[in-house]
């Protein structure tokens, strides 16, 4: 019998990364699941209290639609089979029945800044990792290997306390060949692109009016285009942009990477979209120093999925 691998999905970025890695592991029996949790978080999900997260029913439905459209085998919650390997993009939550399994963790993208919650969760084990967001990525130590985007991220994760023996620098799918996004049919060129955040939807304060006015000034008369975060309150965001930057164009759908490729400048916060701008050598305004952003930018090796698959083989076959 073939060994079985379960790929844990989530956001579309996570889901498509898992699909690409699976494509390089065809010798194994593969199953996929939307992201989920057990215990109290699982109950909160069932009650619809976590719709702002990747465990929410809306994002789970979107992941399932993608999996079914690509004829992939689905095992929701991963409870149907005994799996020889779990591949996931986050270890902020590790369901109890996976803790005895071999796990390969894959960096999803940009990690959030270290806040007081980060230091609290790192110091006290009873504080859940998820409360500090992706700043806590890699600190569960529940995995065999951790595939990361770049040498810069390897250094960052080591500074946080991740075991260096478990880190493999592979780059990450969706960000290992940003040059490909230059070949597109997006209708606009030479504009300033703003990729908004879902801060307010995740209970983080943001003065959107102040930011929009700042973005207008930074554009210096060039066309301003806003690409809204998929988790954002669209009606509110469009209303605010029309009020404070009425000449702007607003997109709620479309390939963000191609929009970045055609832009003259990218404005974003702690979003993985900044990697595309950095890799394409665009001016990027994101709160990070340029040297640090360059160090963190994923390797452009065009082979991240294959390299991660090789790491998975090493783990699953011993």
N, C-alpha and C positions, 0 to 999 in steps of 0.2 A: 504494500500500500504506500502511496505517496505521503510524505510528511505534509502536515497541514500548517498553513500560515494565516493568521488573522490580521487584517489591516484596519486600524481604527481611523475613521475619517472625522470630519467636523465641518469647518468652513470649506468653501470651494477651493481655497488655496491648499488646505490640508488634504482634501479629498483628491484633487488632481495630482498632488505629489505622491500620495499612496498608490494611485493608479499607475503612474509612471514607474515607480519602483517595482510594483507587481509585474509589469510588463517585461522586466528583466529577470524574473524568477519563475518562468513558466514550468519548470520541472517540479514545482510544488503544487499541492492542492490549495487553492486560494479562496478565502472568504473575506467579506467586508462588512463593517458595521458603522452606522453613524456614531458620533461620540455619545457617551452615556456615563452614568455614575450609579453606584449602588447606595444603600444607606439613606441618610436624611436628604442628600442632594438628589438622589433618585426620586424620592417621594415629592420633593419640591418641584422637580421637573414635571412629574405627572400632574401636579396641581396647576401647572402653567406659570409658576413663579420665577422661572429662569429663562424667559424668552429672550432676554438680552444677551445670552451666552450661546455657545455652540451646542449646548445640550437642549436648547429650546426646540419646540416642535416645528417651528418654521424652518430653521436651519437643518434640522434632521430630515424634514420632508424634501428639502432641496438636495441634500446629499443622496437620499434614496432615489430621487428622480434621476440623478446623474448615474448612479450605480445600475439602476434598471435599464436606462437608455444605452448603457455600454455592455449590457448582458453579463454583468458580474454577479457572482453568487453572494447572497446576503445572509448573514447570521446576526440578527439584531441582538446586541448584548453579548454576543460571543459565547452563549451557553450551550449550544447544540453539540459541539465537538470538543475533543481534547486537542489543543493546539501545541505544536512543537515550537512555534515562535509567534510573538506578538510584535507588530511594527506600529509605532504610534508617533504622532507629532507633538505630544505633550505628556509630561509626567506630573503636572500639577495635581492631577487626580489619577490614582491607579486603583481600579476596582479590585476588591478583595480577592476574587477568584483568579486574578492574573498575577498576583504577587509571587506565586510559586513557579511561574512560567518564565521562559527565556524571553527577554524584551530587548528590542533595538529601538532606541529613541532617535528621532530625526528632528533636527532644528526646523521649526516652521518658517521662521523669518526673523524680523526685528524683535528684539527683546526690550521690554519697558524699563524705565529708569528705576533705580533702587530708592524706595521710599521708606518711611518709618515702618510700614507693614512688612517690608522685606527683612529688615533687621529683627523685627519681632518674630516673624515666622522662622528665621534662621536660628534664632537663639532658643526658642521654646518649641519643642516638638508638638505640643498640644495645639499650637496655632496652625491652622490649615495652610498649605502652601498657596492654594488658589487665591487667598485673600491679598497676596502681594502681586498677583498677575504673573506675566511671563518673565519678570525679573528673577523668579525662583526656578526657572527652567533648568533641569539637570540635577537639581539638588535632592531628588528623591533617592538616588542611588539604587533604584529598583531595577535597573537595566544592566545588560551585559556590555553594550556598546552605545556610544552617543555620537552620531554623525553630525558634524557642524559645518558651517558655511565657509570659514576662512581661518587662517592662522590668527588673525586678530580676535576672532571669537573664541578660538582655543585658549588664548591668553586670558580673555575676559572670564570665561567659565572656570578656568583654573584659579583665578583670583577670587571668585565667588566660593570656591571650595570643592569643585567637581574633581573627582579622581582623574588625573591626567592619563592614567593607563587605560581608561575607558573611552577616551576621546579619539575620534578619527576625523581628520579633515578631508571631507569629500566634496564640498560645495552642496547645494541643495537644488532639487528640481524646481522649475519655474523661474529660477534666478541665475542659472549657470550659462545662459546663452542669450544675454539681453540684446546683443546685436541683431538677432532675428526679428526683434520688434520694429526695427527700422523699415522693414518691408511690410507696409500696411496700406490700407485704403481709407484711413481716417481723413475726413474732408478738410480739416483745418491744419494750418502750419504757423509756426513762429509766434506763439502765444505764451502767456504765463499761465501755468496750470496749478490749481490748488486742489489737493486731495484732502478732503475734510475727514474728521474723525467722528467716532461715535462716543466721545467722552460723556456727553450728557445722558446718553442712553445707558451708560454703565456707571452713572452717578458720580462722575468726575466733573468739577466745575469748569466751564469754559465761557468766556465773554465773547460770544460769536459776533455781536455788533462791532466790538472793538477790533476783532481779528479781521473782519471783512474790510473795514476801513483801512487797516494796515496793509492788507493785500492790495487794495486799490493803489495805495501810494507806492508800494514796491513794484507794481506793474509799469509805472512811469508812462502811462498812456497806451501801452500795448493791450491787445485784446486779453481779457481775463476769462478763463474757463474754469468752472468748478466741477469736479467729479465727486459726487456724494458717496459717503461710506455706505455699503449695502445694509448696515444695521441701523442706519440713521432715520430719524423721523423726517421723511421726505417733504411732507407738506410744510412743516415749520421751517426747514432749511431753505426751501425754494422761496418762501415768503420773505425770509430775512435777506437773502441775496438780492431779490428783486427790489427790496426797499433800500438797501445800502450800497448796492453796486448794480444798478438797473441795466447797464449796458453789457453785463456779463452773460455768458452762455452757461447753462447748467445741464449736466448729464447725470442721470440716475443709473443708466445701463451703459454697456460698451466695455471694450478692453482697455483698462487703465494703462497697461504697459505701452500700448500703441499710442495713447494720448501723450504719455511721457516722452516717447521717442520723437514725436513731432513738435514738442514744446521748445521754447527758448530758455525756460527756467521752471523749476519745480518747487512748490511750497507745500510742505506736509509737516506732520508732527511725528510721533513715534509710530511710523507705519512702514511696512516692508516695501512699499512702493519706492521709498528713497533709494533702495538698492539698485533699481533699474536706472534711475536718474544718475546715480553715482557711476555705475558701470558704463553708461553712455557718455560720461564726462559732461553732464549738464550742470549748471549752477543749481545747487540744492540748498534750500533753506529749511532746516529741520530741527535746529537746536543742538546739533552735534558739531564739534570742530571738524573742519574738512579733513585733517590728517587722520582723525579717529574714524570718520566715515569711510575713508578709503581703506583703512586697515580692516574694517568689519565687512566690507562689501564681499559677497560670495565670489569664489573663484570662478572665472569664466572658462571652465574646462569642457563644457558641452557634454559632460559624461557623469553628472552627479547621480542620476538614477542607477546607472551601471555600477558605479563605485559603491553606492549604498547597498545594492544587491549583493556585491561581493562580500561586504561586511556581514550581511544577513547569512550568507552561506557559511562563513566561518563560524558564526554563532550557532546556527541550527545543526551543523554537522560536526561541531566540536573541533 
